Amino acid sequence: MKKKLLIIEDEISVAKQLKWGLGKEYDVTIASNVAEARKYLASGLFPVATLDLGLPPFPDTPKEGFALLKEVPSLAPHTKIIVITGNAEEENAVRAIGLGAADFCAKPLDLEILRIILSRTFRIQELEEANRRLQQEACQSGTLCGMIGVSSVMSRVFEVIQLAARSDYPVLITGETGTGKEMAAKAIHRLSGRAEKPMVTINCGAIPENLLENELFGHEKGAFTGAASRQIGKFELANGGTIFLDEIGELPLSLQVKILRFLQESTIERLGGTKTIALDVRIIAATNIDLEEAVKQRVFREDLLYRLNVVNIDLPVLRERGEDILLKESKS
């Protein structure tokens, strides 16, 4: 089935042009005034709507468009609005975004640009809808992306995971071995806007120090004896997605500096390379050791801990969650 798109536009010629131009991809409905728009929005049938700010009875001003935009959170809280503005109305576009619009497109309309904006906006709406379903699932069944828990402490963990998924901040997951740190990292990635991109995992404690830098950052041909060709590292493989650094507390100090540099600059260099490579990678790290104690012992950098610990998720052990032990047994 085609995705439903509401176009709020009072100019008949423009409305027809949009319906004709987008009709193959979307099930288009036209609202030519505020009353019609309110009715369609309140139906909850439209994931995305375009809104021309100039609507009757004041089509030459954005008054009615802004008034309707302010009503959207109560009329259709999950509908994404793309505002249509004139080329010279940058101030209106900025104001519309401030009022909650997802994006804007300038007149005269370029259908190809509008298609790109629509595709991106529908995707964002779909991800948010999936996230809402998962949150509801977690509330109803005591599970979240495979994690199980109905105790108050696990409910709080689920909440923090869902909040963390909405941002790109680094996350530090702490807890004893077996508490599900990798599952929590996967849940954050799955619920995030990076879900369709890779999540790459590397165990910092399982790879010898002399090989770990190559695993993380790759190398150029001839970088060392036996380097017969270029190799892409884990960070580049994760570009656009997430890298999960398990057992971050085992990372050698020499490599801690390079992780810190990436967190500050979002760039890496391959071994033997001279080119700086910019990447878009979110870091989630995990450890079962006390990193604050490791800082005191000078085996972990304090500035790296500060950069990683923007969002902290501390996973409790099962033996401290009696109600979750019973739940796990009932589901096994």
C-alpha positions in Angstrom: 0.0 0.0 0.0 1.1 3.5 -0.7 2.0 5.7 2.2 -0.6 8.4 3.0 0.5 12.0 2.5 -1.6 15.0 3.4 -0.9 18.2 1.3 -2.2 21.4 2.9 -2.3 23.9 0.0 -4.9 26.5 -1.0 -3.6 27.1 -4.5 -5.5 24.7 -6.7 -2.9 24.6 -9.4 0.0 23.9 -7.0 -2.1 21.2 -5.2 -2.9 19.5 -8.5 0.8 19.7 -9.5 1.8 18.0 -6.3 -0.9 15.3 -6.5 0.1 14.5 -10.0 3.8 14.6 -9.3 3.7 12.5 -6.2 0.7 10.3 -6.9 2.8 7.3 -8.1 4.6 7.1 -4.8 2.1 8.3 -2.2 -1.7 8.2 -1.5 -2.2 12.0 -1.7 -5.0 13.8 0.0 -5.5 17.6 -0.4 -6.7 20.0 2.2 -7.3 23.5 0.8 -8.1 25.3 4.1 -7.5 25.1 7.8 -10.9 23.4 8.7 -10.2 20.5 6.2 -6.6 20.3 7.5 -7.7 20.0 11.1 -10.1 17.2 10.2 -7.6 15.2 8.3 -4.8 15.6 10.8 -7.1 14.6 13.7 -7.9 11.4 11.9 -4.4 10.1 12.6 -4.2 8.6 9.2 -1.3 10.7 7.9 2.3 10.0 9.0 3.5 13.1 7.0 1.9 16.3 5.8 3.2 19.3 3.8 1.9 22.7 5.0 1.9 25.9 3.0 2.0 28.7 5.5 -0.1 31.0 3.4 -3.6 29.8 4.0 -7.0 31.5 3.8 -8.4 33.9 5.0 -4.9 35.4 5.0 -3.1 33.7 2.1 -0.5 36.4 1.8 0.8 36.0 5.4 2.0 33.0 7.4 -0.5 33.7 10.1 -2.9 30.8 9.6 -0.1 28.4 8.8 1.7 29.1 12.0 -1.5 28.9 14.0 -2.2 25.4 12.5 1.4 24.3 13.1 1.0 25.2 16.8 -2.1 22.9 16.9 -0.4 19.9 15.4 1.0 18.5 18.7 -2.6 18.1 20.1 -4.3 17.3 16.8 -1.7 14.8 15.4 1.2 14.3 17.8 2.9 11.7 15.6 2.5 13.5 12.2 5.6 15.0 10.7 5.1 18.4 9.1 7.1 19.7 6.1 6.6 23.4 5.8 6.4 25.0 2.4 7.9 28.6 2.3 9.0 31.2 -0.2 12.6 31.5 -1.2 12.9 34.8 0.6 11.2 33.6 3.8 14.1 32.0 5.6 12.9 33.6 8.9 9.6 31.8 8.6 11.3 28.5 7.9 13.5 28.8 11.0 10.4 29.8 13.1 8.5 26.8 11.7 11.3 24.4 12.7 11.2 26.0 16.2 7.5 25.2 16.4 8.1 21.5 15.6 8.2 21.2 11.8 10.4 18.3 10.7 11.7 20.1 7.6 11.0 22.8 5.0 11.0 23.1 1.3 11.2 26.5 -0.6 9.0 27.7 -3.4 9.1 27.4 -6.4 8.9 23.7 -5.6 11.4 21.3 -7.1 9.7 17.9 -7.0 13.0 16.0 -6.9 14.1 17.9 -3.8 10.7 17.5 -2.2 10.8 13.8 -2.9 14.1 13.5 -1.0 12.7 15.5 1.9 9.6 13.3 2.0 11.5 10.1 1.8 13.7 11.2 4.7 10.8 12.4 6.8 8.7 9.3 6.3 11.8 7.2 7.3 12.2 9.3 10.5 8.5 8.9 11.3 8.7 5.1 10.7 11.7 4.8 13.1 9.9 6.8 15.7 6.8 4.7 15.3 8.9 1.5 15.7 10.5 3.0 18.8 7.0 3.7 20.3 5.9 0.1 19.6 9.0 -1.2 21.3 8.5 1.0 24.3 4.9 -0.2 24.6 6.2 -3.8 24.2 8.6 -3.1 27.0 5.9 -1.7 29.3 3.5 -4.6 28.6 5.8 -7.6 28.6 8.9 -6.6 30.6 11.2 -7.0 27.6 13.2 -4.7 25.4 15.1 -5.9 22.4 15.6 -9.3 24.0 16.4 -7.9 27.5 14.0 -9.1 30.3 13.0 -7.2 33.4 10.0 -6.0 35.3 11.8 -4.8 38.4 11.9 -1.1 39.0 15.7 -1.0 38.4 15.3 -2.7 35.0 12.4 -0.4 34.1 14.8 2.5 34.7 17.5 0.8 32.6 15.0 0.4 29.7 14.1 4.1 30.0 17.7 5.2 29.8 18.4 2.9 26.9 15.4 4.5 25.0 16.6 8.0 25.8 20.2 7.2 24.8 18.9 5.8 21.5 17.5 9.3 20.6 20.9 11.0 20.7 24.4 10.3 19.3 26.2 10.9 22.6 28.8 8.3 23.7 27.4 5.7 26.1 29.3 3.9 28.8 27.7 0.7 30.0 29.0 -0.7 33.3 28.2 -3.9 35.2 29.5 -7.3 36.2 30.2 -10.0 33.6 27.0 -11.6 32.4 24.7 -8.6 33.1 23.9 -8.1 29.4 26.1 -5.2 28.4 26.3 -6.2 24.8 22.6 -6.7 24.6 22.1 -3.2 26.0 24.5 -1.8 23.3 22.6 -3.6 20.6 19.3 -2.3 21.9 20.6 1.3 21.8 21.7 0.8 18.2 18.5 -0.9 17.1 16.3 1.9 18.6 18.5 4.7 17.2 18.4 6.5 13.8 21.5 4.4 12.9 19.7 1.1 13.0 20.0 0.5 9.3 23.8 1.1 9.4 26.3 -1.4 10.8 27.0 -2.0 14.5 30.6 -3.2 14.8 31.8 -4.9 18.0 35.4 -5.3 19.1 36.6 -6.8 22.4 39.5 -4.7 23.5 40.6 -7.3 26.0 40.7 -10.2 23.5 43.1 -8.9 20.9 46.9 -8.6 21.6 48.1 -5.0 22.0 50.3 -5.1 19.0 47.3 -6.1 16.8 44.6 -4.0 18.3 45.5 -0.7 16.7 45.4 -2.3 13.3 42.0 -3.9 14.1 40.6 -0.5 15.1 42.0 1.8 12.5 43.3 -0.4 9.7 46.5 0.1 7.7 47.9 1.2 4.4 49.8 -1.0 2.0 53.4 -1.3 3.1 52.7 0.0 6.6 54.6 -2.9 8.1 56.1 -6.2 7.0 53.4 -8.3 5.5 51.0 -5.4 4.8 50.6 -6.4 1.1 47.4 -4.4 0.7 45.3 -1.8 2.4 43.0 -3.0 5.3 40.0 -1.1 6.5 39.6 -1.0 10.3 36.6 -1.4 12.5 36.0 2.3 12.8 35.6 2.7 9.0 33.4 -0.4 8.8 31.1 1.2 11.3 30.9 4.5 9.4 27.3 5.9 9.7 26.6 3.4 12.5 27.9 2.4 15.9 31.1 0.9 17.2 30.8 -1.1 20.4 34.1 -1.2 22.4 33.7 -4.0 24.8 36.1 -4.3 27.8 37.2 -0.7 27.2 39.1 -0.8 30.5 41.6 -3.2 28.9 42.5 -0.7 26.2 46.2 0.2 26.3 47.0 3.8 27.1 48.6 4.4 23.7 45.3 3.5 22.1 43.2 5.4 24.6 44.8 8.6 23.2 43.6 7.7 19.7 40.0 6.9 20.9 40.0 10.3 22.7 41.2 12.1 19.6 38.3 10.4 17.6 35.8 11.5 20.2 37.1 15.1 20.0 37.6 15.3 16.2 35.7 12.4 14.6 38.7 11.5 12.5 41.2 8.6 12.3 44.4 7.8 10.5 45.2 4.3 9.2 48.6 2.8 10.3 51.2 4.0 7.8 48.8 6.6 6.4 49.1 10.4 6.2 45.5 11.1 5.3 43.0 12.1 8.0 39.7 10.3 7.5 36.5 11.9 8.8 33.9 9.4 10.1 30.4 9.5 11.5 30.5 6.8 14.2 28.8 6.6 17.5 30.8 5.0 20.3 29.2 2.7 22.9 31.7 1.3 25.4 31.4 -1.3 28.1 33.4 -2.4 31.1 33.2 -4.6 34.1 35.9 -2.8 36.0 35.8 0.4 38.1 37.2 3.0 35.6 37.4 5.7 38.3 39.7 3.4 40.3 41.6 2.7 37.0 42.1 6.4 36.6 43.5 6.6 40.1 45.9 3.8 39.3 46.9 5.7 36.1 46.0 2.9 33.8 43.0 4.7 32.3 42.9 8.3 31.1 40.6 10.6 33.1 39.8 12.7 30.0 38.8 9.6 28.1 36.5 8.5 30.9 34.9 12.0 30.9 34.3 11.9 27.2 32.9 8.3 27.2 30.7 8.7 30.3 28.2 11.2 28.8 25.4 8.7 29.2 26.0 6.0 31.8 24.0 2.8 32.0 24.8 0.6 35.0 23.4 -2.9 34.6 22.4 -4.7 37.9 23.1 -8.3 38.5 20.2 -10.8 38.3 20.7 -11.9 41.9 19.6 -8.5 43.1 16.4 -8.6 41.1 14.2 -11.3 42.6 11.1 -10.5 40.5 13.2 -10.8 37.3 14.6 -14.2 38.3 11.0 -15.4 38.4 10.2 -13.8 35.1 13.2 -15.3 33.4 12.3 -18.8 34.8 8.7 -18.4 33.5 9.9 -17.4 30.0 12.5 -20.2 29.8 
